[in-house]
C-alpha cells in the first residue's frame, strides 16, 4: 500500500503543503514579531516625547510663577496610554513632586547624556521584563532627568500566541483541504494508469482486443492512445505472421509436391520418353528455383531484421541493370498479354551494390506483374536529375488507397495478390541501406507508380557490413 502510486502521490503532495505551511508560518511569525516590536517602540517613543513636553511645560511654569505645579495624576496617564510611566533623574519641580514612579539611576545611568534610548529592563518589585523608551527631560537646555514609558513584553507575547493559534487553525484546515485534493488527484491520475496496467497484462497474455477508458487531453490520455495503437499493431503483426506461415507452408508444399511427383516418375521409369524426361527435369529445375527464391526471401528478411547484411560498393551501369531486370519478366509479359515497355532517358553509372539494386528493381517489377491483370501495362523507366537517379515502375493494377500506402511495405502483407508479402518490405529496407528511398504514387482503380531514388554522386568505397 505504502509503495503504491495512489498513496505516494497524496502523501508527497501533503508533505509539500505541510513544509510550505511551516516555512510560511515561521516567516510570517518572525515578520509579525518584528513588526509588533517596531510599532510598540514607535508608540512608546511618541508617548514618552509627549509626556516629556507636558512635564517640561509644567516645570517651567512652576519655576516662573514660583508656585507648586499643577498636579498631574500619573495613574490616569498610565490608564489612558496603557503603559507604565517612570521618572529617572533630579527633581526639576520647585515646591512639588512629579507624581511619577521614581526609577533609580542604576536602571538608566545614561540619562545624563541627554539621548533618547530604547531598552529592556525589569522594574523594581516586578518580575517580568518591560520594553521601554526613555526621553530626556530638559529645562533651559539642561538635562534634569528622563521620562521612561514602558510596557510588559508579556503583552506582546500574548498577541503572538493568539496569532500562532489562528495560524495553526488555518494550517490544519489548509492541510485537510490539501489532503483531500491530493487524494482526489491521485485517484484521477492512477485510475487510467491502473487501467493501462490491466491492459498490459491482457496484451502479455495474448489478448489484444483491449478496451481502455476514453482518453483525456493530458499525457495519460496520450499514453492510452499510443498503447491502444501498439495493441492494434501487435494484433496485426500476429495475424500477418499467422498468414505468412500459412502462405509459406503453401508456397513450400506446392513446389515440393511437384518435385516429388516428377522425381518418382523418373525413378519408376514412367517418363522414359526423352521429351517427357526433359520436361520433368525442367519442372524440377523451375520448382527448385522457386524454392530457392522463397528461402532467399526468408533469409533476407531475417538479415534485415537483425541489421546484419553486406553492402558492396562498385560501379554499377544503371542502364544495363534495368535491361537485365526488364528481360527477366519478358516471357511472363508475353504469356499474359501485358504491354511491357522500358524507357531509358539517361545512362548513369553510380557506385553502389549492383546485386542489391537488381533485387530491388526485380521486387518492384514482380509486385507490378502480380497486381497487373492480363492485357494490362507495365513500364520501367530510368532517368537522372538533380543529383538523383530515378527508377520508376508503373503498372495498371487496382491501385493503392492512401491508408494502405505505408502498410504495404510491412513484412507479410500480401493483400491477397499472392506471394509471401516480403518483396516490398525487402526492397524498401535495401533502398535505405544503399542511401536511397522508395516512394509510391497511386490512384485506386487506375494503377500505381513506384519510384526508387538513389544518390548519383556516391564515392567508391570498400565492402561494408550494414548493421
Residue pairs with C-beta under 8 A, 6 or more apart in sequence:
1 7
2 8
4 190
5 186
5 189
5 190
5 193
6 186
6 187
6 190
7 186
9 182
9 185
9 186
9 189
9 190
10 179
10 182
10 183
10 185
10 186
11 182
13 178
13 179
13 181
13 182
13 185
13 186
14 175
14 178
14 179
14 182
17 174
17 175
17 178
17 179
17 182
18 175
21 171
21 174
21 175
25 164
25 167
25 171
28 167
29 160
29 163
29 164
29 167
32 160
32 163
33 156
33 160
36 156
36 159
36 160
37 131
37 156
40 131
40 151
40 156
41 118
41 131
41 133
44 83
44 118
44 131
44 132
44 133
44 149
44 150
44 151
45 116
45 118
45 133
45 135
47 81
47 83
47 133
47 149
48 116
48 133
48 134
48 135
48 147
48 148
48 149
49 116
49 135
51 77
51 85
51 135
51 147
51 149
52 135
52 136
52 137
52 146
52 147
54 72
55 72
55 98
55 137
55 147
56 137
56 138
56 139
58 69
58 70
58 72
58 93
59 69
59 92
59 93
59 139
59 144
60 139
61 69
61 70
62 68
62 69
62 93
62 94
62 95
62 96
63 94
63 139
66 94
67 95
68 93
68 94
68 95
68 96
69 93
69 96
71 96
71 99
72 98
72 99
73 99
74 85
74 98
74 99
74 100
74 101
77 85
78 84
78 85
81 149
82 151
83 149
83 150
83 151
84 101
84 123
84 130
84 149
84 150
84 151
85 100
85 101
85 147
85 148
85 149
85 150
86 100
86 101
86 102
86 103
86 123
86 132
86 147
86 148
86 149
86 150
87 98
87 100
87 101
87 102
87 103
87 137
87 145
87 146
87 147
87 148
88 102
88 103
88 104
88 105
88 107
88 108
88 111
88 134
88 145
88 146
88 148
89 105
89 111
89 112
89 137
89 143
89 144
89 145
89 146
90 144
90 145
91 97
91 98
91 144
92 137
92 139
92 144
92 145
100 147
101 123
103 123
103 124
103 148
104 124
105 111
107 121
107 123
108 117
108 119
108 121
108 134
108 146
108 148
110 117
111 134
111 136
111 143
111 145
111 146
112 143
113 143
114 136
114 138
114 143
115 136
116 133
116 134
116 135
116 136
117 133
117 134
118 131
118 132
118 133
118 134
119 132
119 134
120 129
120 130
120 131
120 132
120 153
121 129
121 130
121 132
121 150
122 128
122 129
122 130
123 130
123 150
128 152
128 153
128 154
129 152
129 153
130 150
130 151
130 152
130 153
131 150
131 151
131 152
131 153
131 156
132 148
132 149
132 150
132 151
133 148
133 149
133 150
134 146
134 147
134 148
135 146
135 147
135 149
136 143
136 145
136 146
137 143
137 144
137 145
137 146
137 147
138 144
189 220
191 213
192 212
192 213
192 215
192 216
192 220
192 221
192 224
193 220
195 212
195 213
195 224
196 212
196 223
196 224
196 227
199 210
199 212
199 227
199 231
200 227
202 208
202 210
203 210
203 230
203 231
203 234
206 238
208 231
208 232
208 234
208 235
208 238
209 235
210 228
210 231
212 224
212 227
212 228
213 224
215 221
215 222
215 224
215 225
237 412
240 410
240 411
240 412
240 413
240 421
241 412
243 412
243 414
243 421
244 411
244 412
244 420
244 421
247 412
247 414
247 419
247 420
247 421
248 294
248 298
248 420
251 290
251 294
251 420
252 291
252 294
254 287
255 287
255 288
255 290
255 291
256 287
256 291
258 283
258 284
258 287
259 283
259 284
259 287
259 288
259 291
262 271
262 280
262 281
262 283
262 284
263 284
265 271
265 280
266 277
266 280
266 281
271 277
271 279
271 280
294 420
297 420
297 422
297 423
297 426
298 420
298 422
300 309
300 359
300 422
300 426
301 411
301 422
301 425
301 426
303 309
304 425
304 426
304 429
304 430
306 467
307 466
307 467
308 465
308 466
308 467
309 433
309 465
309 466
309 467
310 463
310 464
310 465
310 466
311 353
311 356
311 433
311 434
311 463
311 464
311 465
311 466
312 353
312 354
312 355
312 356
312 463
313 351
313 352
313 353
313 458
313 460
313 461
313 462
313 463
313 464
314 351
314 352
314 353
314 354
314 460
315 349
315 350
315 351
315 460
316 349
316 350
316 351
316 352
316 353
316 354
316 357
317 347
317 349
318 347
318 348
318 349
318 350
318 357
318 382
318 389
318 391
319 344
319 346
319 347
319 348
319 382
321 354
321 357
321 358
321 361
322 342
322 344
322 361
322 380
322 382
322 391
323 342
323 344
324 358
325 358
325 361
325 362
325 365
325 380
326 340
326 342
326 365
326 380
328 362
328 365
329 340
329 365
329 366
329 369
329 378
330 340
332 338
332 369
333 339
333 340
333 369
333 378
334 340
336 369
336 374
336 375
337 374
337 375
338 369
338 372
338 374
338 375
338 376
338 377
338 378
339 376
339 377
339 378
340 377
340 378
340 379
341 377
341 378
341 379
341 380
342 379
342 380
342 381
342 382
343 379
343 380
343 381
343 382
344 381
344 382
345 381
345 382
345 383
345 384
346 382
346 383
346 384
347 382
348 382
348 384
348 389
348 456
350 389
350 454
350 455
350 456
350 458
351 458
351 459
351 460
351 461
352 434
352 435
352 454
352 458
353 434
356 430
356 433
356 434
357 434
357 454
359 426
359 427
359 430
360 427
360 430
360 431
360 434
360 438
360 452
361 380
361 391
361 393
361 452
363 423
363 424
363 426
363 427
364 391
364 393
364 423
364 424
364 427
364 438
364 450
364 452
365 378
365 380
365 393
366 419
366 423
367 393
367 419
367 423
367 424
367 450
368 378
368 393
368 394
368 395
368 397
368 448
368 450
369 378
369 395
370 417
370 418
370 419
371 395
371 397
371 398
371 417
371 448
372 378
372 395
372 396
372 397
372 447
373 396
373 397
376 395
376 396
376 397
377 394
377 395
377 396
378 393
378 394
378 395
378 396
379 392
379 393
379 394
379 395
380 391
380 392
380 393
380 394
381 390
381 391
381 392
381 394
382 389
382 390
382 391
383 389
383 390
383 392
384 390
384 456
387 455
387 456
387 457
388 453
388 454
388 455
388 456
389 453
389 454
389 455
389 456
390 451
390 452
390 453
391 451
391 452
391 454
392 449
392 450
392 451
392 452
393 449
393 450
393 451
393 452
394 447
394 448
394 449
394 450
395 447
395 448
396 446
396 447
397 447
397 448
398 444
398 445
399 442
399 443
399 444
399 445
399 446
399 447
399 448
400 408
400 440
400 442
400 444
400 448
401 444
404 415
405 440
405 442
407 413
408 415
408 424
408 440
409 424
409 425
409 428
409 438
410 425
411 421
411 422
411 425
412 420
412 421
412 422
412 425
413 421
413 424
413 425
414 420
414 421
415 421
424 438
427 438
427 452
428 437
428 438
431 437
431 438
431 452
431 454
433 466
434 454
435 454
435 455
435 458
436 452
436 453
436 454
436 455
437 452
437 453
438 450
438 451
438 452
438 453
439 450
439 451
439 453
440 448
440 449
440 450
440 451
441 448
441 449
441 451
442 448
442 449
